[in-house]
């Protein structure tokens, strides 16, 4: 991690980091890792390392700086370093911010959150910014300020003059649809209208059909990864296959019941296609047992259930009215599903 050749965003960034920014790496904690990329965090900064040849961080750094100048809220990109063995990108760690996907997990978003999201997405459209990998994991939400900013901007850029508005607008509208686990169809239609969609019902129909084809085509590969203990989804501990982020102490509070590998994997399929469901925590190959999150059961509104059942059916998931329950946060979830 030494002998980097550094480029700085501006004089302020250079003054903040000094001639050797790696001096700020002391005490960093690793938060992500794969064979080619690592992400570390200190109290003030994120350090992203990439061992691959090429110029991906150079491009990301340049795009981050360019988006900041265009007035797009982006986590501040401070410096990019290069050595013979790879690259390092340093960005500011924003205080009191959380990944938006973590913030909305298991809750119904408040109006303030949704209004701020619409304003942020409209700004991207107004500035004609295209982002090919726009999802809630690439957004930070600062609850205290009720604001958003982009984190990963490798796939973000200004639209060219010859590109149709549809291509810059569609990712933002898709992002609204990723809230379908938390919102009803009428609520989604209301947000899409605010984004300028004239016929939101048809948009939702086309979106779901497109996503269904995509996920069903990719499911065999994903299923194998889940059951093999691929770190993005699961890990193996003895005869247990445990969902990523779940601890052994979590299993002590969970409900244990008979369940196959197919039933365990199917819960991840429900995750992928955004069908709200009871979370599965682990599976034991030894005795064919699954662990499920505790769930406070209550009878949900029939109109909400009908809406969710209709959406689930588009992804090949059959259910009855009795399979859906309220959880303690007020979300309606699928409590029973079939193997996949």
C-alpha positions in Angstrom: 0.0 0.0 0.0 3.0 2.3 -0.5 4.5 4.3 -3.3 1.2 5.5 -4.8 1.3 8.2 -7.5 -1.6 10.5 -6.5 -4.0 12.8 -8.3 -6.1 15.1 -6.1 -9.5 16.6 -6.8 -8.4 20.1 -5.9 -6.1 22.1 -3.7 -8.4 21.6 -0.7 -8.3 17.8 -1.1 -4.5 17.9 -1.3 -4.3 20.1 1.8 -6.7 17.8 3.7 -4.9 14.5 2.8 -1.3 15.7 2.6 1.4 14.4 0.2 1.0 10.9 1.5 -2.8 10.1 1.9 -2.0 6.6 3.1 -1.0 8.1 6.5 -4.8 8.5 7.1 -5.2 4.7 6.6 -4.2 3.9 10.1 -7.0 2.3 12.0 -9.1 1.5 8.9 -11.7 -1.2 9.1 -12.4 -3.5 6.1 -16.1 -3.4 5.1 -16.0 -5.2 1.8 -13.6 -7.7 0.1 -13.4 -9.9 -3.0 -10.4 -11.4 -4.9 -9.8 -8.1 -6.8 -11.3 -5.3 -4.8 -11.4 -4.2 -1.1 -13.1 -1.3 0.7 -11.9 0.1 4.0 -13.2 2.8 6.2 -11.7 5.2 8.7 -13.7 7.8 10.7 -13.2 10.4 7.9 -12.5 8.5 4.7 -13.3 5.4 2.5 -10.3 3.7 0.8 -11.2 1.5 -2.2 -8.4 -0.7 -3.6 -8.5 -2.5 -7.0 -5.9 -5.0 -8.1 -7.0 -5.2 -11.7 -5.1 -3.6 -14.6 -6.8 -0.8 -16.4 -8.1 2.6 -15.5 -11.4 1.9 -13.8 -10.6 4.1 -10.8 -9.2 6.8 -13.0 -12.5 7.0 -14.8 -14.6 6.8 -11.6 -12.5 9.5 -10.0 -12.9 11.8 -13.0 -16.6 11.2 -13.2 -17.1 11.8 -9.5 -15.3 15.2 -9.8 -17.3 16.1 -13.0 -20.6 15.2 -11.3 -19.7 17.4 -8.3 -19.1 20.3 -10.6 -22.5 19.7 -12.3 -24.2 20.1 -8.9 -25.1 16.4 -8.5 -24.9 15.3 -4.9 -22.0 12.8 -4.9 -19.9 11.6 -2.0 -16.8 13.8 -2.3 -14.0 12.2 -4.4 -10.7 13.4 -3.0 -7.9 11.5 -4.6 -6.9 8.6 -6.8 -3.6 6.8 -6.5 -1.8 4.3 -8.7 1.0 1.7 -8.2 2.2 -1.2 -10.3 0.0 -3.5 -8.2 -3.3 -1.5 -8.6 -5.3 1.6 -7.7 -6.7 3.4 -4.6 -9.6 5.7 -4.6 -10.3 7.9 -1.5 -13.7 9.4 -0.9 -15.1 11.3 2.1 -17.1 9.3 4.7 -20.2 11.3 5.3 -21.2 11.5 9.0 -24.7 10.2 9.9 -25.2 8.6 6.5 -26.4 5.1 5.8 -26.8 3.1 2.6 -30.3 3.8 1.4 -31.0 0.0 0.9 -30.3 -0.5 4.6 -32.5 2.4 5.6 -35.6 1.2 3.8 -35.1 -2.5 4.7 -38.1 -3.8 6.6 -39.9 -0.4 6.8 -42.5 1.7 5.0 -40.7 4.8 3.7 -42.0 8.1 5.2 -43.3 10.9 2.9 -40.2 13.0 3.7 -37.9 10.2 2.4 -40.0 9.7 -0.8 -40.2 13.4 -1.5 -36.4 13.8 -1.1 -35.9 10.8 -3.4 -38.1 12.3 -6.1 -36.2 15.6 -5.9 -32.9 13.8 -6.2 -34.0 11.7 -9.2 -35.5 14.7 -10.9 -32.2 16.6 -10.5 -30.4 13.7 -12.2 -32.9 13.9 -15.1 -32.6 17.7 -15.3 -28.8 17.5 -15.4 -29.2 14.6 -18.0 -27.1 12.2 -16.0 -27.2 8.5 -17.0 -26.3 5.9 -14.4 -26.3 2.3 -15.6 -26.0 0.8 -12.1 -28.4 2.9 -10.2 -29.7 1.1 -7.1 -30.3 1.8 -3.4 -26.9 0.2 -2.5 -25.3 3.0 -4.5 -27.1 5.8 -2.7 -26.4 7.2 0.7 -29.2 8.7 2.8 -28.6 11.4 5.4 -31.7 11.2 7.6 -30.8 14.4 9.6 -30.7 16.4 6.4 -33.3 14.3 4.5 -30.9 14.1 1.5 -29.3 11.6 -0.9 -26.0 11.4 -2.6 -24.4 8.9 -5.1 -21.6 6.6 -3.8 -20.5 4.5 -6.8 -20.3 6.7 -9.9 -18.3 4.4 -12.2 -21.3 3.9 -14.4 -22.6 7.5 -14.1 -22.0 10.1 -16.8 -23.6 13.0 -18.6 -25.9 11.9 -21.5 -24.6 12.7 -25.0 -26.6 15.1 -27.1 -27.8 12.3 -29.4 -29.1 10.0 -26.7 -32.9 9.9 -26.3 -34.2 11.2 -22.9 -35.7 7.7 -22.3 -32.2 6.3 -21.7 -31.4 8.8 -19.0 -34.8 8.7 -17.4 -35.5 5.0 -17.3 -32.9 4.0 -14.6 -34.5 6.6 -12.2 -38.0 5.2 -12.8 -36.7 1.7 -12.3 -35.4 2.8 -8.9 -38.9 3.8 -7.9 -40.0 0.3 -8.9 -37.4 -1.2 -6.5 -39.7 0.1 -3.7 -42.4 -2.3 -4.7 -41.5 -4.4 -1.6 -42.4 -1.5 0.6 -45.2 0.2 -1.3 -48.6 -0.7 -2.8 -49.2 -0.4 -6.6 -51.3 2.8 -6.1 -48.5 4.4 -4.1 -45.9 3.4 -6.8 -48.2 4.9 -9.5 -48.3 8.2 -7.5 -44.5 8.4 -7.4 -44.1 7.5 -11.1 -46.6 10.2 -12.1 -44.3 12.7 -10.2 -41.5 11.4 -12.3 -43.4 12.2 -15.4 -44.7 8.8 -16.3 -48.1 9.3 -18.1 -49.4 5.8 -17.8 -47.8 4.3 -14.6 -50.0 1.2 -14.6 -48.7 0.1 -18.1 -45.1 1.0 -17.0 -45.4 -1.2 -14.0 -46.8 -4.1 -16.1 -44.0 -3.9 -18.6 -41.4 -3.5 -15.9 -42.5 -6.6 -14.0 -42.7 -8.7 -17.2 -39.1 -7.6 -18.1 -37.8 -8.4 -14.6 -39.5 -11.8 -14.5 -37.8 -12.8 -17.8 -34.4 -11.6 -16.6 -34.5 -13.3 -13.2 -36.0 -16.6 -14.3 -33.2 -16.8 -17.0 -30.5 -16.2 -14.4 -32.0 -18.3 -11.5 -30.2 -21.6 -12.1 -26.8 -19.8 -11.7 -27.8 -17.8 -8.7 -29.4 -20.8 -7.0 -26.1 -22.8 -7.3 -24.2 -19.8 -5.8 -26.5 -19.6 -2.9 -26.3 -23.3 -2.0 -22.5 -23.4 -2.6 -21.9 -20.7 0.1 -21.0 -17.9 -2.3 -20.0 -15.0 0.1 -22.3 -12.5 -1.6 -25.3 -14.6 -0.4 -24.3 -17.2 2.2 -21.5 -18.8 4.2 -21.0 -22.4 5.4 -20.3 -23.2 9.1 -20.2 -26.9 9.7 -23.4 -28.4 8.4 -25.1 -25.0 8.4 -25.6 -22.7 5.4 -26.2 -19.3 6.8 -27.5 -16.2 5.1 -25.0 -13.3 4.8 -25.1 -11.0 7.8 -26.8 -13.5 10.1 -25.0 -14.4 13.3 -25.3 -17.6 15.3 -27.0 -15.6 18.1 -29.7 -14.6 15.6 -30.5 -18.3 15.1 -31.2 -18.7 18.8 -34.2 -16.4 18.5 -35.4 -17.8 15.2 -38.2 -20.3 14.5 -36.9 -23.7 13.4 -39.0 -25.9 11.1 -38.5 -28.6 8.4 -37.3 -27.2 5.1 -35.4 -28.3 2.0 -32.5 -26.6 0.2 -35.0 -25.6 -2.5 -37.2 -23.8 0.1 -34.1 -22.0 1.5 -32.9 -20.9 -1.9 -36.4 -19.8 -2.9 -36.3 -17.1 -0.2 -33.4 -15.5 -2.0 -35.4 -15.6 -5.3 -38.1 -13.6 -3.4 -35.3 -11.2 -2.4 -34.1 -10.8 -6.0 -37.6 -10.0 -7.3 -38.6 -7.8 -4.4 -41.5 -9.9 -3.1 -41.8 -9.1 0.6 -41.4 -12.3 2.6 -40.4 -13.7 5.9 -36.6 -13.8 6.0 -34.8 -17.2 6.0 -31.7 -17.2 8.2 -30.1 -20.6 7.8 -30.5 -24.2 6.5 -29.1 -27.4 7.9 -28.2 -30.0 5.3 -27.8 -32.6 8.1 -31.5 -32.7 9.2 -33.2 -30.6 6.4 -34.1 -27.8 8.8 -34.5 -24.1 8.1 -34.4 -21.1 10.5 -36.9 -18.3 9.9 -37.1 -14.8 11.4 -39.6 -14.4 14.2 -42.8 -12.9 12.9 -45.7 -11.3 14.6 -48.7 -12.5 12.7 -51.7 -10.3 11.9 -54.3 -10.4 9.2 -53.6 -7.9 6.4 -55.9 -5.8 4.2 -57.4 -7.9 1.4 -56.8 -5.3 -1.2 -53.1 -5.2 -0.3 -52.8 -9.0 -0.4 -54.6 -9.1 -3.8 -52.1 -6.6 -5.2 -49.0 -8.5 -3.8 -50.4 -11.9 -5.0 -50.8 -10.5 -8.5 -47.3 -9.2 -8.6 -45.8 -12.4 -7.2 -47.6 -14.4 -9.8 -45.8 -12.6 -12.6 -42.6 -14.1 -11.1 -44.0 -17.6 -11.0 -44.8 -17.5 -7.3 -48.2 -18.9 -6.4 -49.8 -18.0 -3.1 -53.1 -18.0 -1.3 -54.6 -15.2 0.8 -53.7 -17.1 4.0 -50.0 -17.1 3.1 -49.7 -13.3 3.7 -49.4 -11.7 7.1 -48.6 -8.3 8.7 -45.2 -8.0 10.5 -44.5 -5.8 13.5 -43.5 -2.9 11.3 -46.7 -2.9 9.3 -45.4 -4.5 6.2 -47.3 -7.3 4.5 -45.1 -10.3 4.0 -45.3 -13.8 2.4 -44.9 -16.3 5.2 -45.2 -19.5 3.2 -43.8 -20.2 -0.3 -42.9 -23.1 -2.5 -39.5 -24.5 -3.4 -37.6 -23.2 -6.4 
